[in-house]
Amino acid sequence: MNIRAGELNQLVIVKRLKAQAEDAGGGQLEDVWQEVTRVYAHVRPLTGRERMAADRTESTGGYLVVVRARTDLTEADKLVWYDRELNIRFLPATGPRDLYRAIECELGVAI
């Protein structure tokens, strides 16, 4: 990967779904995301498209997010970049000597 450290200039928040969150009445809540960490990244848009579904327009976009090498990320996590929630779609394998981790994400779709 041909990234220089100075190109990691976008703050990205890593969030993970919190297990067994309860509401005030003791019931189970879904989609409770908690912040795991904040990292600096290089964010690059890759694709974008619109389509009609159920009588409305849906927009999606693909992004490549590059961070310093980490092993604690999974496809179940999501990234927040500014006010955009990016769902992690693919984490290519990295070797023990890799300096950076490429993360393929998608914007505008549910998990």
N, C-alpha and C positions, 0 to 999 in steps of 0.2 A: 504494500500500500504506500502510495507516494504522498503522504501528508506530513507537513512540518508542524511542530508544536505550536507555532504562532497562529496556525489556522484553526485551532480549537478555541474559538472565540464566542461561542454561543452557549449560554447557560441552559442546561436541560435538567429537568427533575425526573428522577426514576420513581415510579409508584408501583405498589404491589397490592393486590386484592387482600384485604384483611380477613382472616378466617374467623367465622362465627361471631360476627358483629351483631349486637342486640339493640333493639330500639327501647324507648322508655317503658313500653308495656311488656317487655320480656320477649317480644317476637323477633324473628330473624330478619335482618336487613340484607339486601344484596347490593353489590356495587359500592362497597365502602373501600375506597382506595386510600392507602396511607403512604406518605413520602418515605422512601428508603434512603435516598441520597441525592445530592446535586453534583453534577459533573459538567465540565466544559467539553463541548463537542464541535465538530464540523458538520453542519447540516446542509444537505444538497437535495433539492427537488429532482426527482427522476421522471415521473410520469404524472399525467392528470387526465381525467375523463369525466364526462357527464353522461347519464343515461336516464331514461324514463322508466320508472317502476311505481306501480300502484298510483298512477295518475299524478306523480310528482317527480321532480328532477332530483336525482342523487348525484352528488359530486364526490369523487375520490381522488386521492393523490398518493403517489409513491415517493418515499424519501429514503435517502441513505444518510445515516447518522454514524459518524466515526468518533469513538471515544478512546481514551487510553485503555489498554488491555485490562479487562476485568473478567472474572469467572462467575460472578454472582448474578448475572442477568439470565432471564428465561423468556420464552415466548409468551408466557402468561403475564409478564410485566407490561407497563406502558410508559411512554415518555411524554412529558409535557414540555413543549417548546413555545415560549410566549404563552398565548392562550389556546394553543392547538394541542389536542391530545392525539398522539401517534401510537397506534397499536403495533407492537413488535410482531412481525410476520416471520422473520427468518434470522437466525444467528449462526452464520457460518463458523465452522470449527476453527480454532486458532491453536497455534503451537506454543510451547513454553517460552519461546524467544520472541514472539510477536510483541511489538510495542503498542499496536492499536487494534481495536475491535470494530469491525463494520457491522452495523445493525440495519437490516432492511425493515422499514416501517410503512404503515399505511394510514392515511388521514381520511376521515369521513365515513368510516365503517364501524359497525359494532363488533365487539370481540367475539 
